[in-house]
Amino acid sequence: MAESRTVAYQRIGVAAGIAAPVVGFICILAAIASYPAFSWTDNALSDLGIVSGKTGPLFNFGLFASGLLALSFATFGLFNYLGKGWVGRIGSATFAASTLALMAIGIFNESFSPTHYLVSVAFFVLAPISLFILTAAFWLAHKRRIAGFTVLVAFAAAFPWLLLFAFNYVPNVAIPEFLSGLAVSAWVIVVSTKMLKP
């Protein structure tokens, strides 16, 4: 009974993990398409969250919904997939915290200062950190290929921000936000598909 419950939870985590990036990026790209004034170089993605009409609600809903789905992926999927090791538990909890921050970005848009800034920083800091911890967890669980993939994604998620701080290659943060989020999303989908295998 307990084993069947674990399998059911993991299936929920898999479905949520695949759905989270799809929902998030569909809403983000739809919000961008609905607001022609948006600039990839001169705006932050979060600027979309305070645009009137359908743009703001669409963007904010996308972040909240994808964060909620990603939280389900972390709690039902990652925790079960990595077993009872403490490194895996810490990594999964850190990733779950990053999903809570993503939900908070959708709730507290730029009108809520400084809360919006704090939760945004929390997401983009916690997500790569969680991946570095999860790299160690996968390695200890003898999942070497996925450990290698995870550490590469962790660097890919952090690199746009390190490059921005070092060279200030764009005047605003939409590009590093998008690239970092895309890297984490790719990792979630790949790990979700791995969970489908015994």
C-alpha positions as CSV (number, residue, x, y, z in Angstrom):
1,M,0.0,0.0,0.0
2,A,2.8,2.4,0.9
3,E,4.7,1.6,-2.2
4,S,1.6,2.2,-4.4
5,R,1.0,5.5,-2.7
6,T,4.7,6.5,-3.4
7,V,4.3,5.6,-7.0
8,A,1.0,7.6,-7.2
9,Y,2.7,10.6,-5.6
10,Q,5.6,10.4,-8.0
11,R,3.3,10.3,-11.0
12,I,1.7,13.5,-9.7
13,G,5.2,15.0,-9.5
14,V,6.0,13.9,-13.0
15,A,2.9,15.4,-14.5
16,A,3.3,18.6,-12.5
17,G,7.0,18.9,-13.5
18,I,6.2,18.6,-17.2
19,A,3.3,21.0,-17.0
20,A,5.0,23.7,-14.9
21,P,7.4,25.1,-17.6
22,V,4.7,24.7,-20.3
23,V,2.2,26.7,-18.4
24,G,4.8,29.3,-17.3
25,F,6.3,30.0,-20.7
26,I,3.0,30.0,-22.6
27,C,1.7,32.7,-20.2
28,I,4.9,34.7,-20.3
29,L,5.2,34.6,-24.1
30,A,1.5,35.4,-24.5
31,A,1.9,38.4,-22.1
32,I,4.8,39.6,-24.2
33,A,2.8,39.2,-27.4
34,S,0.0,41.2,-25.9
35,Y,2.2,44.1,-25.0
36,P,4.1,45.4,-28.1
37,A,6.0,48.0,-26.1
38,F,7.9,45.3,-24.3
39,S,11.7,45.4,-24.9
40,W,14.0,42.4,-24.2
41,T,16.9,44.8,-23.5
42,D,15.2,47.7,-21.7
43,N,12.6,45.8,-19.5
44,A,12.5,43.2,-16.8
45,L,10.0,40.4,-17.4
46,S,8.3,41.5,-14.2
47,D,7.4,44.8,-15.9
48,L,4.7,42.8,-17.6
49,G,3.0,42.1,-14.3
50,I,1.9,45.7,-13.8
51,V,0.6,46.3,-17.3
52,S,-3.2,46.9,-17.4
53,G,-5.6,44.8,-19.5
54,K,-4.9,41.1,-19.9
55,T,-1.1,41.4,-19.9
56,G,-0.6,41.8,-16.2
57,P,-3.0,39.1,-15.0
58,L,-1.8,36.7,-17.7
59,F,1.8,37.1,-16.7
60,N,1.2,36.9,-12.9
61,F,-1.1,33.9,-13.2
62,G,1.6,32.1,-15.3
63,L,4.2,32.6,-12.6
64,F,1.9,31.6,-9.8
65,A,0.6,28.5,-11.6
66,S,4.0,27.3,-12.8
67,G,5.4,27.9,-9.3
68,L,2.5,25.8,-7.8
69,L,3.1,23.0,-10.3
70,A,6.8,23.1,-9.7
71,L,6.2,22.9,-6.0
72,S,4.2,19.7,-6.6
73,F,7.1,18.4,-8.7
74,A,9.4,19.0,-5.8
75,T,7.3,17.6,-3.0
76,F,5.7,14.6,-4.8
77,G,8.4,13.9,-7.3
78,L,11.9,14.9,-6.1
79,F,11.5,13.8,-2.5
80,N,10.4,10.3,-3.5
81,Y,12.9,10.0,-6.4
82,L,15.9,10.8,-4.3
83,G,14.9,8.6,-1.3
84,K,15.7,9.3,2.3
85,G,19.2,10.7,2.0
86,W,19.7,14.0,3.8
87,V,21.4,15.7,0.9
88,G,18.5,14.9,-1.4
89,R,16.1,16.2,1.2
90,I,18.0,19.4,1.6
91,G,18.2,19.8,-2.2
92,S,14.5,19.1,-2.7
93,A,13.6,21.5,0.1
94,T,15.8,24.3,-1.4
95,F,14.2,23.7,-4.8
96,A,10.7,23.8,-3.2
97,A,11.7,27.1,-1.5
98,S,12.6,28.5,-5.0
99,T,9.1,27.5,-6.3
100,L,7.5,29.3,-3.4
101,A,9.5,32.4,-4.3
102,L,8.3,32.0,-7.9
103,M,4.7,31.9,-6.7
104,A,5.3,35.0,-4.6
105,I,6.6,36.9,-7.7
106,G,3.3,36.3,-9.3
107,I,1.4,37.5,-6.2
108,F,3.6,40.5,-5.3
109,N,4.1,42.3,-8.6
110,E,6.3,45.4,-8.9
111,S,3.6,47.4,-7.2
112,F,4.7,45.7,-3.9
113,S,8.1,47.2,-3.2
114,P,10.5,45.9,-1.8
115,T,8.7,42.5,-1.5
116,H,8.8,41.9,-5.2
117,Y,12.5,42.5,-5.5
118,L,13.2,40.3,-2.5
119,V,11.2,37.3,-3.8
120,S,12.6,37.7,-7.3
121,V,16.2,37.6,-6.0
122,A,15.2,34.6,-3.8
123,F,14.0,32.7,-6.8
124,F,17.0,33.4,-9.0
125,V,19.5,32.6,-6.2
126,L,17.8,29.6,-4.7
127,A,17.1,27.8,-8.0
128,P,20.8,27.4,-9.0
129,I,21.9,26.7,-5.4
130,S,19.3,23.9,-5.2
131,L,20.6,22.4,-8.4
132,F,24.2,22.3,-7.0
133,I,22.9,20.5,-3.9
134,L,20.8,18.1,-6.0
135,T,23.9,17.4,-8.1
136,A,25.6,16.0,-5.0
137,A,22.4,14.1,-4.1
138,F,22.2,12.4,-7.5
139,W,25.9,11.6,-7.4
140,L,25.5,9.9,-4.0
141,A,22.5,8.0,-5.3
142,H,24.7,6.7,-8.1
143,K,22.7,8.6,-10.7
144,R,25.8,9.9,-12.4
145,R,24.5,11.0,-15.8
146,I,21.7,13.1,-14.3
147,A,24.2,14.5,-11.7
148,G,26.3,15.7,-14.6
149,F,23.3,17.2,-16.4
150,T,22.2,18.9,-13.2
151,V,25.5,20.6,-12.5
152,L,25.6,21.9,-16.1
153,V,22.2,23.3,-15.8
154,A,23.1,24.9,-12.5
155,F,26.0,26.7,-14.2
156,A,23.7,27.6,-17.1
157,A,21.1,29.1,-14.7
158,A,23.7,31.2,-12.9
159,F,25.9,32.2,-15.8
160,P,23.6,34.9,-17.4
161,W,23.6,36.7,-14.0
162,L,27.3,36.4,-13.4
163,L,27.9,37.7,-16.9
164,L,25.5,40.6,-16.3
165,F,27.2,41.6,-13.1
166,A,30.7,41.3,-14.7
167,F,30.0,43.0,-18.0
168,N,26.5,44.7,-17.8
169,Y,25.7,43.4,-21.3
170,V,22.1,44.6,-21.2
171,P,20.6,47.6,-19.4
172,N,17.8,45.5,-17.8
173,V,17.2,42.0,-16.7
174,A,14.6,40.4,-19.0
175,I,17.3,38.4,-21.0
176,P,19.1,36.9,-17.9
177,E,15.7,36.2,-16.3
178,F,14.5,34.3,-19.4
179,L,17.7,32.4,-20.0
180,S,18.0,31.4,-16.3
181,G,14.3,30.3,-16.1
182,L,14.7,28.4,-19.4
183,A,17.6,26.4,-18.1
184,V,15.8,25.5,-14.9
185,S,12.7,24.6,-16.8
186,A,14.6,22.3,-19.2
187,W,16.1,20.5,-16.1
188,V,12.6,20.0,-14.6
189,I,11.3,18.5,-17.8
190,V,14.3,16.2,-18.2
191,V,14.2,15.0,-14.6
192,S,10.4,14.5,-14.8
193,T,10.9,12.2,-17.8
194,K,13.6,10.3,-15.9
195,M,11.2,9.7,-13.1
196,L,9.0,7.8,-15.5
197,K,11.6,5.0,-15.7
198,P,12.0,2.4,-13.0
